[in-house]
Amino acid sequence: MDTEISQTTKINIASDANNDARKNLPTAAEIKNWLVSYLANLVEVNPDEIDITVPFDSYDLDSSAAVELSGELEDWLGINVSPTLLYDYPTVKTLAQYLSEGN
């Protein structure tokens, strides 16, 4: 019985921490700026050359780049970010909006 309570407690604590992180998420504009800076650095262009309405795959991001980007976003935002989100929300604009809404 103690093991069951312990496991439930751990799950609740992890869930509460994730919910707290979501409450303090950056705005869509802040996430957009972070993504633009990250992409510009990755593809070695000026941030002004990143079009937030162009799909990520236009910048030749492969699956390993998507995993790395999602990991960096996780570290910055403090929430879980699946690499598949780059395919579900394929532009800087749509991904930033989605993440800022605490999804």
C-alpha positions as CSV (number, residue, x, y, z in Angstrom):
1,M,0.0,0.0,0.0
2,D,2.8,2.4,0.9
3,T,4.3,1.9,-2.6
4,E,1.1,2.8,-4.3
5,I,0.8,6.0,-2.2
6,S,4.4,6.8,-2.9
7,Q,4.0,6.4,-6.7
8,T,0.8,8.5,-6.7
9,T,2.5,11.2,-4.7
10,K,5.5,11.3,-7.1
11,I,3.1,11.6,-10.1
12,N,1.2,14.4,-8.4
13,I,4.4,16.3,-7.5
14,A,5.6,16.0,-11.1
15,S,2.3,17.1,-12.4
16,D,2.2,20.1,-10.0
17,A,5.7,21.2,-11.1
18,N,4.8,21.0,-14.8
19,N,1.6,23.0,-14.1
20,D,3.6,25.7,-12.3
21,A,6.0,25.9,-15.2
22,R,3.1,26.4,-17.6
23,K,1.8,29.3,-15.6
24,N,5.1,31.2,-16.0
25,L,5.6,30.6,-19.7
26,P,7.0,33.3,-21.9
27,T,4.7,35.2,-24.3
28,A,4.3,34.1,-27.9
29,A,6.5,37.0,-29.0
30,E,9.3,35.9,-26.6
31,I,9.1,32.3,-27.8
32,K,9.1,33.6,-31.4
33,N,12.2,35.6,-30.7
34,W,13.9,32.7,-29.1
35,L,13.0,30.4,-32.0
36,V,14.2,32.9,-34.6
37,S,17.5,33.4,-32.8
38,Y,18.0,29.6,-32.5
39,L,17.2,28.9,-36.1
40,A,19.4,31.8,-37.4
41,N,22.3,30.5,-35.4
42,L,21.6,26.9,-36.5
43,V,21.5,27.7,-40.2
44,E,24.1,30.5,-40.0
45,V,22.0,33.4,-41.2
46,N,21.0,36.8,-39.9
47,P,17.8,36.6,-37.7
48,D,16.1,39.0,-40.1
49,E,16.3,36.3,-42.8
50,I,14.1,33.9,-40.8
51,D,10.5,34.1,-42.0
52,I,8.2,33.0,-39.1
53,T,5.6,31.8,-41.6
54,V,7.9,29.5,-43.5
55,P,7.8,25.8,-42.4
56,F,10.8,24.5,-40.4
57,D,11.6,22.0,-43.1
58,S,12.4,24.9,-45.5
59,Y,15.4,25.5,-43.3
60,D,16.6,21.9,-43.9
61,L,16.0,20.8,-40.3
62,D,16.3,17.0,-40.1
63,S,14.9,14.8,-37.3
64,S,18.0,15.1,-35.2
65,A,17.8,18.9,-35.4
66,A,14.1,18.7,-34.4
67,V,15.0,16.6,-31.3
68,E,17.8,19.1,-30.4
69,L,15.5,22.1,-30.8
70,S,12.8,20.5,-28.7
71,G,15.3,19.7,-26.0
72,E,16.6,23.2,-25.9
73,L,13.0,24.5,-25.7
74,E,12.3,22.1,-22.9
75,D,15.3,23.4,-21.0
76,W,14.3,27.1,-21.6
77,L,10.6,26.7,-20.9
78,G,10.8,24.1,-18.2
79,I,8.1,21.9,-19.8
80,N,8.0,18.8,-21.9
81,V,8.3,19.6,-25.6
82,S,7.9,16.7,-28.0
83,P,10.0,16.8,-31.2
84,T,6.8,16.0,-33.1
85,L,5.5,19.5,-32.3
86,L,7.7,20.9,-35.0
87,Y,5.6,18.8,-37.5
88,D,2.3,19.6,-35.8
89,Y,3.1,23.3,-35.6
90,P,5.4,23.6,-38.6
91,T,6.3,27.3,-38.4
92,V,7.9,29.6,-35.8
93,K,4.6,31.5,-35.6
94,T,2.4,28.5,-35.0
95,L,4.8,26.8,-32.6
96,A,5.3,29.9,-30.6
97,Q,1.6,30.5,-30.3
98,Y,0.9,27.0,-29.3
99,L,3.6,26.9,-26.6
100,S,2.6,30.3,-25.2
101,E,-0.9,29.0,-24.5
102,G,0.5,26.4,-22.1
103,N,-0.2,23.4,-24.2
